[in-house]
Amino acid sequence: MKKIVMLSVTIIVAFYAVFYFMDKDEYTTFDKVVFDKINEDDLIWFTIENHSENTMVSIRDRVVIDKILKNFSGVELKKVSESDVPLSKREGYEIIIEIIQDGKVAISTYHRDNSITIYNKHNKPKNNRQYYHIVNGIDLITPTLKIIKEENLEWIQ
């Protein structure tokens, strides 16, 4: 009887441990999935599109981009499947960050509707897109728009 109880407890603990570690792997940060892959000599192209007004701002100035990207540090993400990411509605704002390594776009990040899609050209085709939801509620649009206004950047069509 004692062996059966011990075996049952062991199985239950193992079962919960497996699900705990599987769920833990689904959580990460923007720093880990994007910033840790950026080298100092990489180019970064930053674009924000306003689909409602059909305008956009493209930024190539690394100083301005670094100001904007400070807001992305600390963003907590939960990995989700593609079907959990809303389709682009072509309204509101969309942020696109492209990291250029060795003259080629290596990582593209798209942010819309509280979701982030990361396209990594260095990964095998099966794993080159990763989908995430922002879980800690950080607003990336408002501070970005504030910096664009402070820097007097022009919206173009």
MODELLER restraints for C-alpha pairs under 7 A, 6 or more apart:
rsr = mdl.restraints
at = mdl.atoms
rsr.add(forms.Gaussian(group=physical.xy_distance, feature=features.Distance(at['CA:26:A'], at['CA:78:A']), mean=5.38, stdev=0.5))
rsr.add(forms.Gaussian(group=physical.xy_distance, feature=features.Distance(at['CA:26:A'], at['CA:79:A']), mean=4.84, stdev=0.5))
rsr.add(forms.Gaussian(group=physical.xy_distance, feature=features.Distance(at['CA:27:A'], at['CA:77:A']), mean=5.65, stdev=0.5))
rsr.add(forms.Gaussian(group=physical.xy_distance, feature=features.Distance(at['CA:27:A'], at['CA:78:A']), mean=4.45, stdev=0.5))
rsr.add(forms.Gaussian(group=physical.xy_distance, feature=features.Distance(at['CA:27:A'], at['CA:79:A']), mean=6.20, stdev=0.5))
rsr.add(forms.Gaussian(group=physical.xy_distance, feature=features.Distance(at['CA:28:A'], at['CA:76:A']), mean=5.98, stdev=0.5))
rsr.add(forms.Gaussian(group=physical.xy_distance, feature=features.Distance(at['CA:28:A'], at['CA:77:A']), mean=5.21, stdev=0.5))
rsr.add(forms.Gaussian(group=physical.xy_distance, feature=features.Distance(at['CA:28:A'], at['CA:78:A']), mean=6.34, stdev=0.5))
rsr.add(forms.Gaussian(group=physical.xy_distance, feature=features.Distance(at['CA:29:A'], at['CA:74:A']), mean=6.51, stdev=0.5))
rsr.add(forms.Gaussian(group=physical.xy_distance, feature=features.Distance(at['CA:29:A'], at['CA:75:A']), mean=5.64, stdev=0.5))
rsr.add(forms.Gaussian(group=physical.xy_distance, feature=features.Distance(at['CA:29:A'], at['CA:76:A']), mean=4.41, stdev=0.5))
rsr.add(forms.Gaussian(group=physical.xy_distance, feature=features.Distance(at['CA:29:A'], at['CA:77:A']), mean=5.26, stdev=0.5))
rsr.add(forms.Gaussian(group=physical.xy_distance, feature=features.Distance(at['CA:30:A'], at['CA:72:A']), mean=6.70, stdev=0.5))
rsr.add(forms.Gaussian(group=physical.xy_distance, feature=features.Distance(at['CA:30:A'], at['CA:73:A']), mean=6.48, stdev=0.5))
rsr.add(forms.Gaussian(group=physical.xy_distance, feature=features.Distance(at['CA:30:A'], at['CA:74:A']), mean=6.83, stdev=0.5))
rsr.add(forms.Gaussian(group=physical.xy_distance, feature=features.Distance(at['CA:30:A'], at['CA:75:A']), mean=5.49, stdev=0.5))
rsr.add(forms.Gaussian(group=physical.xy_distance, feature=features.Distance(at['CA:30:A'], at['CA:76:A']), mean=6.43, stdev=0.5))
rsr.add(forms.Gaussian(group=physical.xy_distance, feature=features.Distance(at['CA:30:A'], at['CA:77:A']), mean=6.75, stdev=0.5))
rsr.add(forms.Gaussian(group=physical.xy_distance, feature=features.Distance(at['CA:31:A'], at['CA:73:A']), mean=5.85, stdev=0.5))
rsr.add(forms.Gaussian(group=physical.xy_distance, feature=features.Distance(at['CA:31:A'], at['CA:74:A']), mean=6.88, stdev=0.5))
rsr.add(forms.Gaussian(group=physical.xy_distance, feature=features.Distance(at['CA:42:A'], at['CA:99:A']), mean=6.59, stdev=0.5))
rsr.add(forms.Gaussian(group=physical.xy_distance, feature=features.Distance(at['CA:42:A'], at['CA:100:A']), mean=5.63, stdev=0.5))
rsr.add(forms.Gaussian(group=physical.xy_distance, feature=features.Distance(at['CA:42:A'], at['CA:101:A']), mean=5.25, stdev=0.5))
rsr.add(forms.Gaussian(group=physical.xy_distance, feature=features.Distance(at['CA:43:A'], at['CA:99:A']), mean=5.88, stdev=0.5))
rsr.add(forms.Gaussian(group=physical.xy_distance, feature=features.Distance(at['CA:43:A'], at['CA:100:A']), mean=4.95, stdev=0.5))
rsr.add(forms.Gaussian(group=physical.xy_distance, feature=features.Distance(at['CA:43:A'], at['CA:101:A']), mean=6.87, stdev=0.5))
rsr.add(forms.Gaussian(group=physical.xy_distance, feature=features.Distance(at['CA:44:A'], at['CA:60:A']), mean=6.79, stdev=0.5))
rsr.add(forms.Gaussian(group=physical.xy_distance, feature=features.Distance(at['CA:44:A'], at['CA:97:A']), mean=6.97, stdev=0.5))
rsr.add(forms.Gaussian(group=physical.xy_distance, feature=features.Distance(at['CA:44:A'], at['CA:98:A']), mean=5.68, stdev=0.5))
rsr.add(forms.Gaussian(group=physical.xy_distance, feature=features.Distance(at['CA:44:A'], at['CA:99:A']), mean=4.67, stdev=0.5))
rsr.add(forms.Gaussian(group=physical.xy_distance, feature=features.Distance(at['CA:44:A'], at['CA:100:A']), mean=6.09, stdev=0.5))
rsr.add(forms.Gaussian(group=physical.xy_distance, feature=features.Distance(at['CA:45:A'], at['CA:59:A']), mean=6.14, stdev=0.5))
rsr.add(forms.Gaussian(group=physical.xy_distance, feature=features.Distance(at['CA:45:A'], at['CA:60:A']), mean=5.28, stdev=0.5))
rsr.add(forms.Gaussian(group=physical.xy_distance, feature=features.Distance(at['CA:45:A'], at['CA:97:A']), mean=5.81, stdev=0.5))
rsr.add(forms.Gaussian(group=physical.xy_distance, feature=features.Distance(at['CA:45:A'], at['CA:98:A']), mean=5.09, stdev=0.5))
rsr.add(forms.Gaussian(group=physical.xy_distance, feature=features.Distance(at['CA:45:A'], at['CA:99:A']), mean=6.53, stdev=0.5))
rsr.add(forms.Gaussian(group=physical.xy_distance, feature=features.Distance(at['CA:46:A'], at['CA:58:A']), mean=5.81, stdev=0.5))
rsr.add(forms.Gaussian(group=physical.xy_distance, feature=features.Distance(at['CA:46:A'], at['CA:59:A']), mean=5.08, stdev=0.5))
rsr.add(forms.Gaussian(group=physical.xy_distance, feature=features.Distance(at['CA:46:A'], at['CA:60:A']), mean=6.56, stdev=0.5))
rsr.add(forms.Gaussian(group=physical.xy_distance, feature=features.Distance(at['CA:46:A'], at['CA:65:A']), mean=6.73, stdev=0.5))
rsr.add(forms.Gaussian(group=physical.xy_distance, feature=features.Distance(at['CA:46:A'], at['CA:96:A']), mean=5.94, stdev=0.5))
rsr.add(forms.Gaussian(group=physical.xy_distance, feature=features.Distance(at['CA:46:A'], at['CA:97:A']), mean=4.69, stdev=0.5))
rsr.add(forms.Gaussian(group=physical.xy_distance, feature=features.Distance(at['CA:46:A'], at['CA:98:A']), mean=6.49, stdev=0.5))
rsr.add(forms.Gaussian(group=physical.xy_distance, feature=features.Distance(at['CA:47:A'], at['CA:56:A']), mean=6.95, stdev=0.5))
rsr.add(forms.Gaussian(group=physical.xy_distance, feature=features.Distance(at['CA:47:A'], at['CA:57:A']), mean=5.60, stdev=0.5))
rsr.add(forms.Gaussian(group=physical.xy_distance, feature=features.Distance(at['CA:47:A'], at['CA:58:A']), mean=4.33, stdev=0.5))
rsr.add(forms.Gaussian(group=physical.xy_distance, feature=features.Distance(at['CA:47:A'], at['CA:59:A']), mean=6.10, stdev=0.5))
rsr.add(forms.Gaussian(group=physical.xy_distance, feature=features.Distance(at['CA:47:A'], at['CA:95:A']), mean=5.91, stdev=0.5))
rsr.add(forms.Gaussian(group=physical.xy_distance, feature=features.Distance(at['CA:47:A'], at['CA:96:A']), mean=5.12, stdev=0.5))
rsr.add(forms.Gaussian(group=physical.xy_distance, feature=features.Distance(at['CA:47:A'], at['CA:97:A']), mean=6.44, stdev=0.5))
rsr.add(forms.Gaussian(group=physical.xy_distance, feature=features.Distance(at['CA:48:A'], at['CA:56:A']), mean=5.63, stdev=0.5))
rsr.add(forms.Gaussian(group=physical.xy_distance, feature=features.Distance(at['CA:48:A'], at['CA:57:A']), mean=5.47, stdev=0.5))
rsr.add(forms.Gaussian(group=physical.xy_distance, feature=features.Distance(at['CA:48:A'], at['CA:58:A']), mean=6.67, stdev=0.5))
rsr.add(forms.Gaussian(group=physical.xy_distance, feature=features.Distance(at['CA:48:A'], at['CA:93:A']), mean=6.77, stdev=0.5))
rsr.add(forms.Gaussian(group=physical.xy_distance, feature=features.Distance(at['CA:48:A'], at['CA:94:A']), mean=5.66, stdev=0.5))
rsr.add(forms.Gaussian(group=physical.xy_distance, feature=features.Distance(at['CA:48:A'], at['CA:95:A']), mean=4.48, stdev=0.5))
rsr.add(forms.Gaussian(group=physical.xy_distance, feature=features.Distance(at['CA:48:A'], at['CA:96:A']), mean=6.19, stdev=0.5))
rsr.add(forms.Gaussian(group=physical.xy_distance, feature=features.Distance(at['CA:49:A'], at['CA:55:A']), mean=5.97, stdev=0.5))
rsr.add(forms.Gaussian(group=physical.xy_distance, feature=features.Distance(at['CA:49:A'], at['CA:56:A']), mean=4.23, stdev=0.5))
rsr.add(forms.Gaussian(group=physical.xy_distance, feature=features.Distance(at['CA:49:A'], at['CA:57:A']), mean=6.57, stdev=0.5))
rsr.add(forms.Gaussian(group=physical.xy_distance, feature=features.Distance(at['CA:49:A'], at['CA:93:A']), mean=5.49, stdev=0.5))
rsr.add(forms.Gaussian(group=physical.xy_distance, feature=features.Distance(at['CA:49:A'], at['CA:94:A']), mean=5.19, stdev=0.5))
rsr.add(forms.Gaussian(group=physical.xy_distance, feature=features.Distance(at['CA:49:A'], at['CA:95:A']), mean=6.47, stdev=0.5))
rsr.add(forms.Gaussian(group=physical.xy_distance, feature=features.Distance(at['CA:50:A'], at['CA:56:A']), mean=5.83, stdev=0.5))
rsr.add(forms.Gaussian(group=physical.xy_distance, feature=features.Distance(at['CA:50:A'], at['CA:92:A']), mean=5.69, stdev=0.5))
rsr.add(forms.Gaussian(group=physical.xy_distance, feature=features.Distance(at['CA:50:A'], at['CA:93:A']), mean=4.61, stdev=0.5))
rsr.add(forms.Gaussian(group=physical.xy_distance, feature=features.Distance(at['CA:50:A'], at['CA:94:A']), mean=6.72, stdev=0.5))
rsr.add(forms.Gaussian(group=physical.xy_distance, feature=features.Distance(at['CA:51:A'], at['CA:90:A']), mean=5.32, stdev=0.5))
rsr.add(forms.Gaussian(group=physical.xy_distance, feature=features.Distance(at['CA:51:A'], at['CA:91:A']), mean=4.46, stdev=0.5))
rsr.add(forms.Gaussian(group=physical.xy_distance, feature=features.Distance(at['CA:51:A'], at['CA:92:A']), mean=5.33, stdev=0.5))
rsr.add(forms.Gaussian(group=physical.xy_distance, feature=features.Distance(at['CA:51:A'], at['CA:93:A']), mean=6.06, stdev=0.5))
rsr.add(forms.Gaussian(group=physical.xy_distance, feature=features.Distance(at['CA:52:A'], at['CA:91:A']), mean=4.76, stdev=0.5))
rsr.add(forms.Gaussian(group=physical.xy_distance, feature=features.Distance(at['CA:52:A'], at['CA:92:A']), mean=5.40, stdev=0.5))
rsr.add(forms.Gaussian(group=physical.xy_distance, feature=features.Distance(at['CA:54:A'], at['CA:157:A']), mean=6.12, stdev=0.5))
rsr.add(forms.Gaussian(group=physical.xy_distance, feature=features.Distance(at['CA:55:A'], at['CA:155:A']), mean=5.82, stdev=0.5))
rsr.add(forms.Gaussian(group=physical.xy_distance, feature=features.Distance(at['CA:55:A'], at['CA:156:A']), mean=5.23, stdev=0.5))
rsr.add(forms.Gaussian(group=physical.xy_distance, feature=features.Distance(at['CA:55:A'], at['CA:157:A']), mean=4.46, stdev=0.5))
rsr.add(forms.Gaussian(group=physical.xy_distance, feature=features.Distance(at['CA:56:A'], at['CA:155:A']), mean=5.25, stdev=0.5))
rsr.add(forms.Gaussian(group=physical.xy_distance, feature=features.Distance(at['CA:56:A'], at['CA:156:A']), mean=5.40, stdev=0.5))
rsr.add(forms.Gaussian(group=physical.xy_distance, feature=features.Distance(at['CA:56:A'], at['CA:157:A']), mean=6.35, stdev=0.5))
rsr.add(forms.Gaussian(group=physical.xy_distance, feature=features.Distance(at['CA:57:A'], at['CA:154:A']), mean=6.48, stdev=0.5))
rsr.add(forms.Gaussian(group=physical.xy_distance, feature=features.Distance(at['CA:57:A'], at['CA:155:A']), mean=5.04, stdev=0.5))
rsr.add(forms.Gaussian(group=physical.xy_distance, feature=features.Distance(at['CA:57:A'], at['CA:156:A']), mean=6.41, stdev=0.5))
rsr.add(forms.Gaussian(group=physical.xy_distance, feature=features.Distance(at['CA:59:A'], at['CA:65:A']), mean=6.90, stdev=0.5))
rsr.add(forms.Gaussian(group=physical.xy_distance, feature=features.Distance(at['CA:68:A'], at['CA:144:A']), mean=5.74, stdev=0.5))
rsr.add(forms.Gaussian(group=physical.xy_distance, feature=features.Distance(at['CA:68:A'], at['CA:147:A']), mean=6.87, stdev=0.5))
rsr.add(forms.Gaussian(group=physical.xy_distance, feature=features.Distance(at['CA:71:A'], at['CA:140:A']), mean=6.52, stdev=0.5))
rsr.add(forms.Gaussian(group=physical.xy_distance, feature=features.Distance(at['CA:72:A'], at['CA:140:A']), mean=6.85, stdev=0.5))
rsr.add(forms.Gaussian(group=physical.xy_distance, feature=features.Distance(at['CA:75:A'], at['CA:134:A']), mean=6.74, stdev=0.5))
rsr.add(forms.Gaussian(group=physical.xy_distance, feature=features.Distance(at['CA:75:A'], at['CA:136:A']), mean=6.74, stdev=0.5))
rsr.add(forms.Gaussian(group=physical.xy_distance, feature=features.Distance(at['CA:75:A'], at['CA:138:A']), mean=6.42, stdev=0.5))
rsr.add(forms.Gaussian(group=physical.xy_distance, feature=features.Distance(at['CA:76:A'], at['CA:134:A']), mean=5.83, stdev=0.5))
rsr.add(forms.Gaussian(group=physical.xy_distance, feature=features.Distance(at['CA:76:A'], at['CA:135:A']), mean=5.67, stdev=0.5))
rsr.add(forms.Gaussian(group=physical.xy_distance, feature=features.Distance(at['CA:76:A'], at['CA:136:A']), mean=5.70, stdev=0.5))
rsr.add(forms.Gaussian(group=physical.xy_distance, feature=features.Distance(at['CA:77:A'], at['CA:132:A']), mean=5.73, stdev=0.5))
rsr.add(forms.Gaussian(group=physical.xy_distance, feature=features.Distance(at['CA:77:A'], at['CA:133:A']), mean=5.50, stdev=0.5))
rsr.add(forms.Gaussian(group=physical.xy_distance, feature=features.Distance(at['CA:77:A'], at['CA:134:A']), mean=4.71, stdev=0.5))
rsr.add(forms.Gaussian(group=physical.xy_distance, feature=features.Distance(at['CA:77:A'], at['CA:135:A']), mean=5.54, stdev=0.5))
rsr.add(forms.Gaussian(group=physical.xy_distance, feature=features.Distance(at['CA:78:A'], at['CA:132:A']), mean=5.23, stdev=0.5))
rsr.add(forms.Gaussian(group=physical.xy_distance, feature=features.Distance(at['CA:78:A'], at['CA:133:A']), mean=5.31, stdev=0.5))
rsr.add(forms.Gaussian(group=physical.xy_distance, feature=features.Distance(at['CA:78:A'], at['CA:134:A']), mean=6.59, stdev=0.5))
rsr.add(forms.Gaussian(group=physical.xy_distance, feature=features.Distance(at['CA:78:A'], at['CA:135:A']), mean=6.44, stdev=0.5))
rsr.add(forms.Gaussian(group=physical.xy_distance, feature=features.Distance(at['CA:79:A'], at['CA:131:A']), mean=5.82, stdev=0.5))
rsr.add(forms.Gaussian(group=physical.xy_distance, feature=features.Distance(at['CA:79:A'], at['CA:132:A']), mean=4.41, stdev=0.5))
rsr.add(forms.Gaussian(group=physical.xy_distance, feature=features.Distance(at['CA:79:A'], at['CA:133:A']), mean=6.66, stdev=0.5))
rsr.add(forms.Gaussian(group=physical.xy_distance, feature=features.Distance(at['CA:80:A'], at['CA:131:A']), mean=5.44, stdev=0.5))
rsr.add(forms.Gaussian(group=physical.xy_distance, feature=features.Distance(at['CA:80:A'], at['CA:132:A']), mean=5.28, stdev=0.5))
rsr.add(forms.Gaussian(group=physical.xy_distance, feature=features.Distance(at['CA:80:A'], at['CA:133:A']), mean=6.89, stdev=0.5))
rsr.add(forms.Gaussian(group=physical.xy_distance, feature=features.Distance(at['CA:81:A'], at['CA:131:A']), mean=6.12, stdev=0.5))
rsr.add(forms.Gaussian(group=physical.xy_distance, feature=features.Distance(at['CA:82:A'], at['CA:131:A']), mean=6.10, stdev=0.5))
rsr.add(forms.Gaussian(group=physical.xy_distance, feature=features.Distance(at['CA:85:A'], at['CA:115:A']), mean=6.45, stdev=0.5))
rsr.add(forms.Gaussian(group=physical.xy_distance, feature=features.Distance(at['CA:93:A'], at['CA:112:A']), mean=6.68, stdev=0.5))
rsr.add(forms.Gaussian(group=physical.xy_distance, feature=features.Distance(at['CA:94:A'], at['CA:110:A']), mean=6.95, stdev=0.5))
rsr.add(forms.Gaussian(group=physical.xy_distance, feature=features.Distance(at['CA:94:A'], at['CA:111:A']), mean=5.63, stdev=0.5))
rsr.add(forms.Gaussian(group=physical.xy_distance, feature=features.Distance(at['CA:94:A'], at['CA:112:A']), mean=5.04, stdev=0.5))
rsr.add(forms.Gaussian(group=physical.xy_distance, feature=features.Distance(at['CA:95:A'], at['CA:110:A']), mean=5.69, stdev=0.5))
rsr.add(forms.Gaussian(group=physical.xy_distance, feature=features.Distance(at['CA:95:A'], at['CA:111:A']), mean=5.03, stdev=0.5))
rsr.add(forms.Gaussian(group=physical.xy_distance, feature=features.Distance(at['CA:95:A'], at['CA:112:A']), mean=6.84, stdev=0.5))
rsr.add(forms.Gaussian(group=physical.xy_distance, feature=features.Distance(at['CA:96:A'], at['CA:108:A']), mean=6.97, stdev=0.5))
rsr.add(forms.Gaussian(group=physical.xy_distance, feature=features.Distance(at['CA:96:A'], at['CA:109:A']), mean=5.58, stdev=0.5))
rsr.add(forms.Gaussian(group=physical.xy_distance, feature=features.Distance(at['CA:96:A'], at['CA:110:A']), mean=4.73, stdev=0.5))
rsr.add(forms.Gaussian(group=physical.xy_distance, feature=features.Distance(at['CA:96:A'], at['CA:111:A']), mean=6.59, stdev=0.5))
rsr.add(forms.Gaussian(group=physical.xy_distance, feature=features.Distance(at['CA:97:A'], at['CA:108:A']), mean=5.67, stdev=0.5))
rsr.add(forms.Gaussian(group=physical.xy_distance, feature=features.Distance(at['CA:97:A'], at['CA:109:A']), mean=5.05, stdev=0.5))
rsr.add(forms.Gaussian(group=physical.xy_distance, feature=features.Distance(at['CA:97:A'], at['CA:110:A']), mean=6.69, stdev=0.5))
rsr.add(forms.Gaussian(group=physical.xy_distance, feature=features.Distance(at['CA:98:A'], at['CA:105:A']), mean=6.34, stdev=0.5))
rsr.add(forms.Gaussian(group=physical.xy_distance, feature=features.Distance(at['CA:98:A'], at['CA:107:A']), mean=5.79, stdev=0.5))
rsr.add(forms.Gaussian(group=physical.xy_distance, feature=features.Distance(at['CA:98:A'], at['CA:108:A']), mean=4.48, stdev=0.5))
rsr.add(forms.Gaussian(group=physical.xy_distance, feature=features.Distance(at['CA:98:A'], at['CA:109:A']), mean=6.44, stdev=0.5))
rsr.add(forms.Gaussian(group=physical.xy_distance, feature=features.Distance(at['CA:99:A'], at['CA:105:A']), mean=5.78, stdev=0.5))
rsr.add(forms.Gaussian(group=physical.xy_distance, feature=features.Distance(at['CA:99:A'], at['CA:106:A']), mean=5.81, stdev=0.5))
rsr.add(forms.Gaussian(group=physical.xy_distance, feature=features.Distance(at['CA:99:A'], at['CA:107:A']), mean=5.21, stdev=0.5))
rsr.add(forms.Gaussian(group=physical.xy_distance, feature=features.Distance(at['CA:99:A'], at['CA:108:A']), mean=6.45, stdev=0.5))
rsr.add(forms.Gaussian(group=physical.xy_distance, feature=features.Distance(at['CA:100:A'], at['CA:106:A']), mean=5.63, stdev=0.5))
rsr.add(forms.Gaussian(group=physical.xy_distance, feature=features.Distance(at['CA:106:A'], at['CA:120:A']), mean=5.86, stdev=0.5))
rsr.add(forms.Gaussian(group=physical.xy_distance, feature=features.Distance(at['CA:106:A'], at['CA:121:A']), mean=5.08, stdev=0.5))
rsr.add(forms.Gaussian(group=physical.xy_distance, feature=features.Distance(at['CA:106:A'], at['CA:122:A']), mean=6.46, stdev=0.5))
rsr.add(forms.Gaussian(group=physical.xy_distance, feature=features.Distance(at['CA:107:A'], at['CA:118:A']), mean=6.90, stdev=0.5))
rsr.add(forms.Gaussian(group=physical.xy_distance, feature=features.Distance(at['CA:107:A'], at['CA:119:A']), mean=5.57, stdev=0.5))
rsr.add(forms.Gaussian(group=physical.xy_distance, feature=features.Distance(at['CA:107:A'], at['CA:120:A']), mean=4.49, stdev=0.5))
rsr.add(forms.Gaussian(group=physical.xy_distance, feature=features.Distance(at['CA:107:A'], at['CA:121:A']), mean=6.20, stdev=0.5))
rsr.add(forms.Gaussian(group=physical.xy_distance, feature=features.Distance(at['CA:108:A'], at['CA:118:A']), mean=5.77, stdev=0.5))
rsr.add(forms.Gaussian(group=physical.xy_distance, feature=features.Distance(at['CA:108:A'], at['CA:119:A']), mean=5.05, stdev=0.5))
rsr.add(forms.Gaussian(group=physical.xy_distance, feature=features.Distance(at['CA:108:A'], at['CA:120:A']), mean=6.56, stdev=0.5))
rsr.add(forms.Gaussian(group=physical.xy_distance, feature=features.Distance(at['CA:109:A'], at['CA:116:A']), mean=6.79, stdev=0.5))
rsr.add(forms.Gaussian(group=physical.xy_distance, feature=features.Distance(at['CA:109:A'], at['CA:117:A']), mean=5.69, stdev=0.5))
rsr.add(forms.Gaussian(group=physical.xy_distance, feature=features.Distance(at['CA:109:A'], at['CA:118:A']), mean=4.54, stdev=0.5))
rsr.add(forms.Gaussian(group=physical.xy_distance, feature=features.Distance(at['CA:109:A'], at['CA:119:A']), mean=6.33, stdev=0.5))
rsr.add(forms.Gaussian(group=physical.xy_distance, feature=features.Distance(at['CA:110:A'], at['CA:116:A']), mean=5.53, stdev=0.5))
rsr.add(forms.Gaussian(group=physical.xy_distance, feature=features.Distance(at['CA:110:A'], at['CA:117:A']), mean=5.13, stdev=0.5))
rsr.add(forms.Gaussian(group=physical.xy_distance, feature=features.Distance(at['CA:110:A'], at['CA:118:A']), mean=6.50, stdev=0.5))
rsr.add(forms.Gaussian(group=physical.xy_distance, feature=features.Distance(at['CA:111:A'], at['CA:117:A']), mean=6.58, stdev=0.5))
rsr.add(forms.Gaussian(group=physical.xy_distance, feature=features.Distance(at['CA:114:A'], at['CA:133:A']), mean=5.98, stdev=0.5))
rsr.add(forms.Gaussian(group=physical.xy_distance, feature=features.Distance(at['CA:114:A'], at['CA:134:A']), mean=5.68, stdev=0.5))
rsr.add(forms.Gaussian(group=physical.xy_distance, feature=features.Distance(at['CA:115:A'], at['CA:132:A']), mean=5.68, stdev=0.5))
rsr.add(forms.Gaussian(group=physical.xy_distance, feature=features.Distance(at['CA:115:A'], at['CA:133:A']), mean=4.48, stdev=0.5))
rsr.add(forms.Gaussian(group=physical.xy_distance, feature=features.Distance(at['CA:115:A'], at['CA:134:A']), mean=6.10, stdev=0.5))
rsr.add(forms.Gaussian(group=physical.xy_distance, feature=features.Distance(at['CA:116:A'], at['CA:131:A']), mean=6.00, stdev=0.5))
rsr.add(forms.Gaussian(group=physical.xy_distance, feature=features.Distance(at['CA:116:A'], at['CA:132:A']), mean=5.13, stdev=0.5))
rsr.add(forms.Gaussian(group=physical.xy_distance, feature=features.Distance(at['CA:116:A'], at['CA:133:A']), mean=6.19, stdev=0.5))
rsr.add(forms.Gaussian(group=physical.xy_distance, feature=features.Distance(at['CA:117:A'], at['CA:129:A']), mean=6.83, stdev=0.5))
rsr.add(forms.Gaussian(group=physical.xy_distance, feature=features.Distance(at['CA:117:A'], at['CA:130:A']), mean=5.74, stdev=0.5))
rsr.add(forms.Gaussian(group=physical.xy_distance, feature=features.Distance(at['CA:117:A'], at['CA:131:A']), mean=4.64, stdev=0.5))
rsr.add(forms.Gaussian(group=physical.xy_distance, feature=features.Distance(at['CA:117:A'], at['CA:132:A']), mean=6.31, stdev=0.5))
rsr.add(forms.Gaussian(group=physical.xy_distance, feature=features.Distance(at['CA:118:A'], at['CA:129:A']), mean=5.56, stdev=0.5))
rsr.add(forms.Gaussian(group=physical.xy_distance, feature=features.Distance(at['CA:118:A'], at['CA:130:A']), mean=5.17, stdev=0.5))
rsr.add(forms.Gaussian(group=physical.xy_distance, feature=features.Distance(at['CA:118:A'], at['CA:131:A']), mean=6.49, stdev=0.5))
rsr.add(forms.Gaussian(group=physical.xy_distance, feature=features.Distance(at['CA:119:A'], at['CA:128:A']), mean=5.47, stdev=0.5))
rsr.add(forms.Gaussian(group=physical.xy_distance, feature=features.Distance(at['CA:119:A'], at['CA:129:A']), mean=4.54, stdev=0.5))
rsr.add(forms.Gaussian(group=physical.xy_distance, feature=features.Distance(at['CA:119:A'], at['CA:130:A']), mean=6.60, stdev=0.5))
rsr.add(forms.Gaussian(group=physical.xy_distance, feature=features.Distance(at['CA:120:A'], at['CA:128:A']), mean=4.93, stdev=0.5))
rsr.add(forms.Gaussian(group=physical.xy_distance, feature=features.Distance(at['CA:120:A'], at['CA:129:A']), mean=6.41, stdev=0.5))
rsr.add(forms.Gaussian(group=physical.xy_distance, feature=features.Distance(at['CA:121:A'], at['CA:128:A']), mean=6.07, stdev=0.5))
